[in-house]
């Protein structure tokens, strides 16, 4: 079993310090010309999104290439138990305590005998007196016209679960419950519903015997993003992608390892997929009672190889790493938060928050320098002709926002209904735009906070998190926001403390947070709040007024630590000749018993391999920026 072979790739270094990878195999002359004509100033730059300062500017960096090969960037999830997730086996879990099939007569017998009056009072507490009286009439059969009772709409999933459980415990042999759009329909059992209920119970007992109805497994993938991998798995076994759940998405151009749960899919079925998977493997199967949800992780562990390092001596690297360990790095949102084209995602987000739907749609659709040739042709056709049907044919399917907008225009013929067209974009993408604007503001503000007050100690008016239990919440906040969670009043409230003079000795710079703009956050009680107002007023926005008529764009805000610091950090210098040689071991390599790569002393090339762990919300590329200190061209 070996890792997927990488294709040769040409590297173009951008101002952000990372190379863009262009496939040199089967590339047309036209695309060659397009690639060669890309100007650096056509691409979004770090300073365009507020990334300006360094935690320790006097410490010099060095030149090198990040992600020359996707195997140069390895990411292993850190679960909630603080374990680094690895693919270590392909064993099928054993059933330790098999159970017999339940006696049919036992199904529906109340768990606990209590008086009818107590049952009625419990029902009244759950459903109210009027609904409870109707259900009593249904049970008595006094009203021949009453065949079922609908509860009021209940949005709370836990409350709906409690209602179902109540009827199962006390009326399991008489009443059937089923939910639809938050309403629970209560009706008398029929022979069919009793049979269906027994069948469900028997299936539940089978999964209970295994250990739970969710099969948790480790997903190892190469050069694929998480959503792409999950969609592929769901197609193979012919189930909906929502059958699978995970704690967070992982990079595409990397080798990544993470946990996934599958609802009522046997381990044998998942293991059987391995023979048909390329660049992916599934293993470490176990059955659990609850699925993973977004944010169920402590962070990620990285093994990053920086190739073609140019440095005077090893001491420069050693000092840079010592500084990283002691002073940390400014916890910026990385460049990937803002897209890769000359029109950053936060520009669209700004238009949305200004309620300027036309501008938002035009920004998504307009031509942009450095775009792929087929994208350029499609965009240009739309701008020149406003022919939605033809432009839809020209756009590649992976241009999701563009094709959704055009599909709406083509179907309705309402080319001026920009709000309606934008609403057809998948919700996660819609949220991405406004979150990108929040991130741009946060980056810009933290740069000012560091410029004005430095990054060595808190100052009066800074904010810190009051509740230590909330630290994990803010560490995974951005990850959850990126993956379909709405900014809403339902989110757990995070309490902050405004520091006074007497508090300063009790906190370090690594405790300080800054808010992402929102209606429920507290802003620093110093000159930094004025900078929030000045910056957002330039965009005709107010940091204190972030409610909108469209719920998705009504931003409650959150908090983010201004400084990050790696843990479990180690490093090693390699000398090598072959640019295609792997300088780190993947989980598959370890399973195959491969040996650790060796440095070749007399070789011409130098590489730095650095291992470190970060919280879920921090970016490895931002850490590497502090380490290497790349310079941007004007």
C-alpha positions as CSV (number, residue, x, y, z in Angstrom):
1,X,0.0,0.0,0.0
2,X,1.7,3.2,-1.1
3,X,0.8,6.9,-1.1
4,X,-0.7,8.4,-4.3
5,X,1.9,9.5,-6.7
6,X,2.2,13.3,-7.3
7,X,2.2,14.8,-10.7
8,X,5.0,17.2,-11.7
9,X,4.0,20.8,-11.2
10,X,5.4,24.2,-12.0
11,X,5.7,26.7,-9.2
12,X,5.0,30.4,-9.4
13,X,5.8,32.3,-6.2
14,X,3.2,34.9,-5.2
15,X,3.5,37.8,-2.9
16,X,2.0,35.8,0.0
17,X,5.0,33.6,0.0
18,X,3.2,30.5,-1.2
19,X,3.6,29.0,-4.7
20,X,0.7,28.6,-7.0
21,X,0.7,25.2,-8.6
22,X,0.1,24.9,-12.3
23,X,-0.1,21.5,-13.9
24,X,2.5,21.3,-16.7
25,X,1.0,18.1,-18.2
26,X,-1.2,18.6,-21.2
27,X,-1.3,22.3,-20.8
28,X,-2.4,24.3,-23.9
29,X,-0.4,27.2,-25.4
30,X,-3.2,29.6,-24.6
31,X,-3.1,28.7,-20.9
32,X,0.7,29.0,-20.9
33,X,0.3,32.5,-22.2
34,X,-2.3,33.3,-19.5
35,X,-0.1,32.0,-16.7
36,X,3.0,33.9,-18.0
37,X,0.9,37.2,-18.2
38,X,-0.3,37.1,-14.6
39,X,1.0,40.2,-12.8
40,X,1.7,40.1,-9.1
41,X,-0.4,43.2,-8.5
42,X,-3.4,41.5,-10.0
43,X,-3.6,39.1,-7.1
44,X,-4.9,39.9,-3.6
45,X,-2.0,40.8,-1.3
46,X,-1.6,40.3,2.5
47,X,-1.8,44.1,3.2
48,X,-5.1,44.2,1.2
49,X,-6.7,42.1,4.0
50,X,-5.0,43.7,7.0
51,X,-2.0,41.4,7.4
52,X,0.8,43.9,8.0
53,X,2.7,43.4,11.3
54,X,5.0,40.8,12.8
55,X,5.2,39.6,16.4
56,X,9.0,40.0,16.5
57,X,10.2,42.1,13.5
58,X,13.9,42.2,14.4
59,X,14.3,38.5,14.1
60,X,15.1,37.8,10.4
61,X,13.4,35.2,8.4
62,X,14.5,33.2,5.4
63,X,13.5,32.2,1.9
64,X,11.9,28.8,1.0
65,X,9.1,27.2,-0.8
66,X,5.9,26.0,1.0
67,X,3.8,23.2,-0.5
68,X,6.1,22.4,-3.4
69,X,4.5,18.9,-3.1
70,X,1.2,18.3,-1.4
71,X,3.0,15.7,0.8
72,X,5.0,18.7,2.2
73,X,1.9,19.8,4.1
74,X,0.5,17.1,6.4
75,X,-2.4,17.8,8.8
76,X,-3.7,15.5,11.5
77,X,-6.8,16.4,13.5
78,X,-6.5,16.7,17.3
79,X,-9.7,15.4,18.8
80,X,-11.6,16.6,21.9
81,X,-9.6,14.2,24.1
82,X,-6.4,16.0,22.8
83,X,-5.3,12.9,20.9
84,X,-3.6,13.4,17.5
85,X,-5.7,11.4,15.0
86,X,-3.8,8.8,13.0
87,X,-4.7,6.0,10.6
88,X,-3.2,3.0,12.3
89,X,-5.3,-0.1,11.3
90,X,-8.1,-1.5,9.1
91,X,-9.6,-3.8,11.8
92,X,-13.4,-4.4,12.0
93,X,-14.6,-3.8,15.6
94,X,-15.8,-6.8,17.5
95,X,-19.2,-7.0,19.2
96,X,-18.3,-7.4,22.8
97,X,-21.8,-7.8,24.3
98,X,-24.3,-9.1,21.8
99,X,-27.9,-8.9,22.9
100,X,-30.9,-11.1,22.2
101,X,-33.8,-9.8,20.1
102,X,-36.3,-8.1,22.4
103,X,-39.5,-9.9,23.4
104,X,-42.3,-8.3,21.3
105,X,-44.5,-8.2,24.4
106,X,-42.0,-6.0,26.1
107,X,-42.2,-3.2,23.5
108,X,-44.3,-0.3,24.6
109,X,-44.6,-1.3,28.3
110,X,-44.1,1.9,30.4
111,X,-40.7,2.2,32.1
112,X,-42.2,3.4,35.3
113,X,-45.7,3.1,36.8
114,X,-47.1,6.4,38.0
115,X,-50.6,7.6,38.5
116,X,-52.8,8.9,35.7
117,X,-52.9,12.3,37.3
118,X,-49.1,12.5,37.4
119,X,-48.9,11.5,33.7
120,X,-51.4,14.2,32.8
121,X,-49.5,16.8,34.8
122,X,-46.3,15.8,33.0
123,X,-48.1,16.0,29.7
124,X,-49.5,19.5,30.5
125,X,-46.0,20.7,31.4
126,X,-44.7,19.5,28.0
127,X,-47.7,20.5,25.8
128,X,-50.0,22.8,27.6
129,X,-53.5,22.2,29.0
130,X,-55.4,22.6,25.7
131,X,-53.4,20.1,23.7
132,X,-53.3,17.7,26.7
133,X,-57.1,17.8,27.0
134,X,-57.4,17.0,23.3
135,X,-55.1,14.0,23.7
136,X,-57.2,12.7,26.6
137,X,-60.3,12.9,24.3
138,X,-58.4,11.0,21.6
139,X,-57.6,8.3,24.1
140,X,-61.1,8.0,25.4
141,X,-62.7,7.8,21.9
142,X,-65.5,10.2,23.0
143,X,-65.1,12.4,19.9
144,X,-65.5,10.3,16.8
145,X,-64.3,13.1,14.6
146,X,-61.0,13.3,16.4
147,X,-58.4,11.0,14.8
148,X,-55.2,12.8,15.7
149,X,-53.9,15.8,17.6
150,X,-51.2,18.2,16.4
151,X,-48.9,19.9,18.9
152,X,-47.8,23.5,18.4
153,X,-44.6,24.1,16.4
154,X,-41.6,23.2,18.5
155,X,-38.3,24.5,17.2
156,X,-36.2,23.0,20.0
157,X,-34.9,19.6,18.9
158,X,-34.3,18.5,22.5
159,X,-37.9,19.4,23.5
160,X,-39.3,17.4,20.5
161,X,-37.2,14.5,21.6
162,X,-38.6,14.7,25.2
163,X,-42.1,14.8,23.8
164,X,-41.6,11.6,21.7
165,X,-40.0,9.9,24.7
166,X,-42.9,10.9,27.0
167,X,-45.4,9.2,24.7
168,X,-43.1,6.2,24.3
169,X,-42.8,5.7,28.0
170,X,-46.4,6.2,29.0
171,X,-48.5,5.4,25.9
172,X,-46.2,3.3,23.8
173,X,-48.8,0.6,23.2
174,X,-51.6,3.1,22.4
175,X,-50.3,6.3,20.8
176,X,-48.0,6.9,17.9
177,X,-46.0,10.1,17.3
178,X,-44.5,11.5,14.2
179,X,-42.8,14.9,13.5
180,X,-43.1,17.1,10.5
181,X,-41.7,20.7,10.3
182,X,-41.6,21.0,14.1
183,X,-45.2,19.8,14.6
184,X,-45.7,16.4,16.4
185,X,-48.7,14.5,15.2
186,X,-50.2,12.3,18.0
187,X,-52.6,9.5,16.8
188,X,-53.8,6.1,17.9
189,X,-51.7,3.1,17.0
190,X,-52.7,0.9,14.1
191,X,-51.5,-2.6,13.3
192,X,-49.1,-1.1,10.8
193,X,-47.7,1.5,13.1
194,X,-47.2,-1.1,15.8
195,X,-45.4,-3.3,13.3
196,X,-43.2,-0.4,12.1
197,X,-42.3,0.5,15.7
198,X,-41.3,-3.0,16.6
199,X,-39.1,-3.2,13.4
200,X,-37.4,0.1,14.4
201,X,-36.8,-1.2,17.9
202,X,-35.2,-4.3,16.6
203,X,-32.9,-2.4,14.4
204,X,-32.0,-0.1,17.2
205,X,-31.1,-3.1,19.4
206,X,-28.8,-4.3,16.6
207,X,-26.9,-1.0,16.6
208,X,-26.9,-0.8,20.4
209,X,-25.2,-4.2,20.4
210,X,-22.5,-2.9,18.2
211,X,-21.9,0.1,20.5
212,X,-23.9,2.8,18.8
213,X,-25.7,3.7,15.5
214,X,-22.7,5.7,14.2
215,X,-19.6,4.1,12.7
216,X,-16.7,6.4,13.4
217,X,-13.7,6.0,11.2
218,X,-10.4,7.8,10.3
219,X,-10.3,9.4,6.9
220,X,-6.9,9.6,5.3
221,X,-6.8,11.7,2.1
222,X,-4.3,13.1,-0.3
223,X,-4.8,16.3,-2.4
224,X,-8.6,16.4,-1.8
225,X,-10.7,18.7,0.3
226,X,-13.0,17.1,2.9
227,X,-16.3,17.9,1.2
228,X,-15.0,16.5,-2.1
229,X,-14.0,13.3,-0.3
230,X,-17.3,12.9,1.6
231,X,-19.3,13.5,-1.6
232,X,-17.3,10.8,-3.3
233,X,-17.9,8.3,-0.5
234,X,-21.6,9.0,-0.4
235,X,-21.9,8.3,-4.2
236,X,-20.0,5.0,-3.9
237,X,-22.4,3.7,-1.2
238,X,-25.4,5.5,-2.6
239,X,-26.4,7.5,0.4
240,X,-26.9,11.2,1.0
241,X,-23.8,13.2,2.0
242,X,-25.5,14.1,5.2
243,X,-25.0,10.5,6.3
244,X,-21.5,11.6,7.1
245,X,-20.4,14.2,9.7
246,X,-17.1,15.6,10.7
247,X,-15.5,18.1,13.1
248,X,-14.0,20.4,10.4
249,X,-12.8,20.6,6.8
250,X,-9.2,20.1,6.0
251,X,-6.9,21.6,3.3
252,X,-7.0,20.3,-0.3
253,X,-3.3,20.6,-1.2
254,X,-2.1,18.5,1.7
255,X,-2.2,15.0,3.2
256,X,-4.8,15.1,6.0
257,X,-6.2,12.7,8.6
258,X,-9.4,13.3,10.5
259,X,-12.3,11.5,12.2
260,X,-15.7,11.0,10.4
261,X,-18.9,9.5,11.6
262,X,-21.4,7.6,9.3
263,X,-25.0,7.1,10.4
264,X,-26.0,3.5,10.3
265,X,-23.3,2.4,7.9
266,X,-21.5,-0.8,8.9
267,X,-17.7,-0.8,9.2
268,X,-17.5,-3.8,6.7
269,X,-19.2,-1.7,4.1
270,X,-16.8,1.2,4.6
271,X,-13.7,-1.0,4.7
272,X,-14.8,-2.5,1.4
273,X,-14.5,0.9,-0.3
274,X,-10.8,1.0,0.1
275,X,-10.1,-1.1,-2.9
276,X,-11.9,1.5,-5.1
277,X,-10.4,4.6,-3.5
278,X,-7.5,6.6,-5.0
279,X,-5.7,9.0,-2.7
280,X,-7.9,8.0,0.2
281,X,-8.1,5.3,2.9
282,X,-10.6,4.5,5.7
283,X,-9.7,2.8,8.9
284,X,-9.7,2.8,12.7
285,X,-13.4,1.8,12.8
286,X,-15.5,1.9,16.0
287,X,-19.1,2.4,16.8
288,X,-20.3,5.4,18.8
289,X,-23.6,6.6,20.1
290,X,-23.3,10.2,18.9
291,X,-22.1,11.8,15.6
292,X,-19.4,14.3,15.3
293,X,-20.5,17.8,14.8
294,X,-18.6,20.8,13.4
295,X,-16.2,22.2,16.1
296,X,-15.7,18.8,17.8
297,X,-11.9,19.1,17.8
298,X,-9.2,20.8,19.8
299,X,-7.0,21.7,16.9
300,X,-4.7,20.3,14.3
301,X,-1.1,18.9,14.2
302,X,1.0,19.9,11.2
303,X,4.1,18.4,9.7
304,X,5.3,21.0,7.2
305,X,8.3,20.7,4.9
306,X,9.8,24.0,3.5
307,X,12.1,23.2,0.5
308,X,14.8,25.1,-1.2
309,X,15.6,27.0,2.0
310,X,18.1,29.9,1.5
311,X,19.7,31.0,4.7
312,X,23.2,32.1,5.8
313,X,23.4,29.5,8.5
314,X,21.3,27.2,10.7
315,X,21.5,29.6,13.6
316,X,19.1,32.0,11.7
317,X,16.5,29.2,11.6
318,X,17.1,28.3,15.3
319,X,16.6,31.9,16.4
320,X,13.4,32.3,14.3
321,X,12.0,29.1,15.8
322,X,13.0,30.2,19.4
323,X,11.2,33.5,18.8
324,X,8.1,31.6,17.5
325,X,8.0,29.5,20.7
326,X,8.4,32.4,23.1
327,X,6.7,35.3,21.4
328,X,4.2,33.4,19.2
329,X,2.6,34.9,16.1
330,X,-0.2,37.4,15.4
331,X,-3.3,35.3,15.0
332,X,-4.4,36.7,11.6
333,X,-7.0,35.1,9.4
334,X,-5.0,33.5,6.6
335,X,-5.1,34.5,2.9
336,X,-7.3,31.4,2.1
337,X,-10.1,33.2,4.1
338,X,-10.4,35.8,1.3
339,X,-10.2,33.9,-1.9
340,X,-7.4,33.8,-4.5
341,X,-8.6,36.2,-7.2
342,X,-8.2,39.9,-7.5
343,X,-11.7,40.4,-6.2
344,X,-11.6,39.3,-2.6
345,X,-14.6,37.7,-0.9
346,X,-14.8,40.4,1.7
347,X,-15.7,42.9,-1.1
348,X,-18.8,40.9,-1.7
349,X,-19.5,40.6,2.0
350,X,-19.2,44.4,2.3
351,X,-21.8,44.9,-0.4
352,X,-24.2,42.5,1.3
353,X,-23.9,44.3,4.6
354,X,-24.6,47.5,2.8
355,X,-27.8,45.8,1.4
356,X,-26.3,46.4,-2.1
357,X,-27.4,43.2,-3.8
358,X,-26.6,44.5,-7.3
359,X,-23.0,45.3,-6.4
360,X,-22.7,41.8,-4.7
361,X,-23.9,40.0,-7.7
362,X,-21.8,42.1,-10.1
363,X,-18.6,41.5,-8.0
364,X,-19.2,37.7,-8.3
365,X,-19.9,37.8,-12.0
366,X,-17.4,40.4,-13.3
367,X,-14.2,39.5,-15.2
368,X,-11.0,39.5,-13.2
369,X,-7.2,39.5,-14.1
370,X,-5.5,36.2,-13.9
371,X,-8.7,34.1,-14.2
372,X,-8.7,30.8,-16.0
373,X,-9.4,31.1,-19.7
374,X,-12.7,29.3,-19.7
375,X,-13.8,31.5,-16.7
376,X,-12.7,34.6,-18.6
377,X,-14.7,33.7,-21.7
378,X,-17.9,33.0,-19.6
379,X,-17.6,36.2,-17.6
380,X,-16.9,38.3,-20.6
381,X,-19.9,36.9,-22.5
382,X,-22.2,37.7,-19.5
383,X,-20.9,41.3,-19.2
384,X,-21.2,42.0,-23.0
385,X,-24.5,40.1,-23.7
386,X,-26.4,39.5,-20.4
387,X,-27.4,36.2,-22.0
388,X,-28.0,34.0,-18.9
389,X,-28.6,30.8,-20.8
390,X,-25.5,31.0,-22.9
391,X,-23.3,32.2,-20.1
392,X,-24.6,29.3,-18.0
393,X,-23.4,26.9,-20.7
394,X,-20.0,28.5,-20.7
395,X,-19.3,28.5,-17.0
396,X,-17.7,25.3,-15.5
397,X,-20.0,23.6,-13.0
398,X,-17.5,24.2,-10.2
399,X,-18.3,27.9,-10.3
400,X,-21.2,27.4,-7.9
401,X,-22.1,31.0,-7.1
402,X,-21.9,32.1,-10.7
403,X,-24.0,29.2,-12.1
404,X,-26.6,29.5,-9.4
405,X,-27.1,33.2,-10.2
406,X,-27.3,32.6,-13.9
407,X,-29.7,29.7,-13.4
408,X,-32.0,32.0,-11.5
409,X,-31.8,34.6,-14.2
410,X,-32.3,32.1,-17.0
411,X,-35.4,30.5,-15.3
412,X,-37.1,33.7,-14.2
413,X,-36.0,36.2,-16.8
414,X,-35.8,38.8,-14.0
415,X,-32.3,40.1,-14.6
416,X,-32.7,42.9,-12.1
417,X,-33.8,40.7,-9.2
418,X,-30.3,40.6,-7.7
419,X,-31.6,39.7,-4.2
420,X,-33.5,36.7,-5.5
421,X,-30.6,35.5,-7.6
422,X,-28.1,35.8,-4.7
423,X,-30.5,33.9,-2.4
424,X,-30.1,30.8,-4.6
425,X,-26.4,30.5,-3.8
426,X,-25.8,27.7,-1.2
427,X,-26.0,29.1,2.3
428,X,-22.4,28.2,3.3
429,X,-21.1,30.3,0.4
430,X,-23.5,33.2,1.3
431,X,-22.2,33.2,4.9
432,X,-18.6,33.0,3.7
433,X,-18.8,36.4,2.1
434,X,-20.0,38.3,5.2
435,X,-17.6,36.3,7.5
436,X,-14.8,37.3,5.2
437,X,-15.7,41.0,5.8
438,X,-15.6,40.4,9.6
439,X,-12.2,38.7,9.2
440,X,-10.9,41.6,7.1
441,X,-12.0,44.1,9.8
442,X,-10.5,41.9,12.5
443,X,-7.1,41.6,10.7
444,X,-7.0,45.4,10.1
445,X,-7.8,46.1,13.8
446,X,-5.3,43.7,15.2
447,X,-2.6,45.2,13.0
448,X,-3.4,48.6,14.5
449,X,-3.5,47.1,18.1
450,X,0.0,45.7,17.6
451,X,1.3,48.9,15.9
452,X,-0.1,51.2,18.7
453,X,0.4,49.0,21.8
454,X,2.8,46.3,20.8
455,X,2.3,42.6,21.4
456,X,4.1,41.9,24.6
457,X,1.6,42.7,27.3
458,X,-2.1,43.7,27.7
459,X,-3.1,47.3,28.2
460,X,-6.0,49.0,30.0
461,X,-9.2,48.5,28.1
462,X,-8.2,45.2,26.4
463,X,-10.6,42.3,26.5
464,X,-10.0,38.8,27.9
465,X,-12.4,35.8,28.2
466,X,-13.9,35.4,31.6
467,X,-14.9,31.8,31.4
468,X,-12.1,29.3,30.8
469,X,-14.6,26.9,29.3
470,X,-15.4,29.4,26.6
471,X,-11.8,29.3,25.3
472,X,-12.4,26.1,23.3
473,X,-15.6,27.8,22.0
474,X,-13.8,30.7,20.5
475,X,-11.0,28.4,19.2
476,X,-13.5,26.6,17.0
477,X,-15.9,29.5,16.3
478,X,-14.5,30.4,12.9
479,X,-14.4,26.8,11.8
480,X,-18.1,26.4,12.7
481,X,-19.0,29.6,11.0
482,X,-17.3,28.5,7.8
483,X,-19.3,25.4,7.7
484,X,-22.9,26.4,7.7
485,X,-23.6,27.7,11.2
486,X,-25.6,30.9,11.4
487,X,-24.7,33.8,13.6
488,X,-27.7,33.7,15.8
489,X,-29.0,34.5,19.3
490,X,-28.9,30.7,20.0
491,X,-25.1,30.6,20.2
492,X,-23.6,30.2,23.6
493,X,-22.8,33.6,25.1
494,X,-19.1,34.3,25.6
495,X,-18.5,36.6,28.5
496,X,-15.5,39.0,28.4
497,X,-13.8,41.2,31.0
498,X,-12.5,44.7,30.3
499,X,-9.1,45.0,31.9
500,X,-8.4,47.8,34.4
501,X,-5.0,48.8,35.6
502,X,-5.1,46.4,38.6
503,X,-5.8,43.5,36.2
504,X,-2.8,43.8,34.0
505,X,-0.4,41.6,36.0
506,X,-3.0,38.7,36.1
507,X,-3.1,38.3,32.3
508,X,-0.7,37.8,29.4
509,X,-0.9,39.0,25.8
510,X,-2.0,35.4,24.9
511,X,-5.2,36.0,26.9
512,X,-6.2,39.2,25.0
513,X,-9.1,38.9,22.4
514,X,-10.6,41.3,19.9
515,X,-14.2,41.1,18.7
516,X,-15.4,40.3,15.2
517,X,-18.0,43.1,14.5
518,X,-21.4,42.1,15.7
519,X,-24.5,43.2,17.6
520,X,-23.8,41.2,20.8
521,X,-20.1,41.8,21.3
522,X,-18.3,44.2,23.7
523,X,-15.6,46.4,22.1
524,X,-12.3,47.4,23.8
525,X,-12.6,50.3,26.2
526,X,-9.7,52.2,24.7
527,X,-8.7,53.9,21.4
528,X,-9.0,50.6,19.5
529,X,-12.8,51.0,19.5
530,X,-12.4,54.3,17.7
531,X,-10.4,52.5,15.0
532,X,-13.2,50.0,14.5
533,X,-15.6,52.9,13.9
534,X,-13.3,54.8,11.6
535,X,-12.5,51.8,9.5
536,X,-16.1,50.6,9.1
537,X,-17.5,54.1,8.6
538,X,-15.4,54.3,5.5
539,X,-17.6,51.4,4.2
540,X,-20.8,53.2,5.5
541,X,-21.2,50.6,8.2
542,X,-21.4,50.9,12.0
543,X,-19.8,48.2,14.2
544,X,-22.6,48.6,16.7
545,X,-25.4,48.1,14.2
546,X,-24.9,44.7,12.7
547,X,-28.5,43.4,12.6
548,X,-30.0,42.9,9.2
549,X,-33.4,42.0,7.8
550,X,-31.9,38.9,6.2
551,X,-31.1,36.6,9.2
552,X,-28.0,35.1,7.7
553,X,-26.4,38.5,7.4
554,X,-27.4,39.6,10.9
555,X,-24.1,39.2,12.6
556,X,-23.9,38.6,16.4
557,X,-20.1,38.6,16.3
558,X,-17.6,36.7,18.3
559,X,-14.1,37.0,19.8
560,X,-10.6,35.8,18.6
561,X,-7.3,35.8,20.4
562,X,-4.9,38.3,19.0
563,X,-1.9,36.1,19.5
564,X,-1.3,32.4,18.7
565,X,1.4,30.1,20.0
566,X,2.3,26.6,18.7
567,X,2.7,23.6,21.0
568,X,4.6,20.3,20.5
569,X,7.0,22.1,18.2
570,X,10.1,20.3,16.8
571,X,12.2,20.8,13.7
572,X,14.9,19.2,11.6
573,X,17.1,20.3,8.7
574,X,17.5,18.0,5.7
575,X,20.0,18.1,2.9
576,X,18.7,16.5,-0.4
577,X,19.3,16.4,-4.1
578,X,16.1,14.9,-5.6
579,X,13.3,17.5,-5.6
580,X,10.6,14.7,-5.7
581,X,11.9,12.8,-2.7
582,X,9.5,12.8,0.3
583,X,11.0,14.2,3.5
584,X,8.4,13.0,5.9
585,X,6.4,9.8,6.6
586,X,2.7,9.7,6.1
587,X,0.4,7.4,8.1
588,X,0.3,5.0,5.1
589,X,4.2,5.0,5.1
590,X,4.2,4.1,8.7
591,X,1.7,1.3,8.2
592,X,4.0,0.0,5.4
593,X,6.9,0.0,7.8
594,X,9.0,2.6,5.8
595,X,12.0,4.2,7.4
596,X,12.5,7.8,8.3
597,X,14.0,9.9,5.5
598,X,17.7,10.7,6.0
599,X,19.6,13.9,5.4
600,X,22.3,13.6,2.7
601,X,25.2,15.8,4.1
602,X,26.8,16.7,0.7
603,X,23.6,17.5,-1.1
604,X,23.0,20.9,-2.7
605,X,19.4,21.6,-1.4
606,X,18.3,22.4,2.1
607,X,14.9,21.8,3.6
608,X,13.3,22.5,7.0
609,X,10.7,20.1,8.4
610,X,8.8,21.6,11.3
611,X,6.2,19.9,13.4
612,X,3.7,21.8,15.5
613,X,0.1,21.9,16.9
614,X,-2.3,24.8,16.7
615,X,-5.8,25.5,18.0
616,X,-8.7,24.9,15.5
617,X,-9.0,28.6,14.5
618,X,-5.4,29.3,13.8
619,X,-3.7,29.1,10.4
620,X,-0.5,27.2,9.8
621,X,0.4,29.5,6.9
622,X,0.2,32.5,9.3
623,X,2.6,30.8,11.6
624,X,5.0,30.1,8.7
625,X,4.7,33.8,7.7
626,X,6.0,34.9,11.1
627,X,8.8,32.3,10.8
628,X,9.9,33.1,7.3
629,X,8.9,36.8,7.1
630,X,8.3,37.0,3.3
631,X,8.3,40.4,1.7
632,X,5.6,41.6,-0.7
633,X,6.3,43.4,-3.9
634,X,4.7,46.8,-4.4
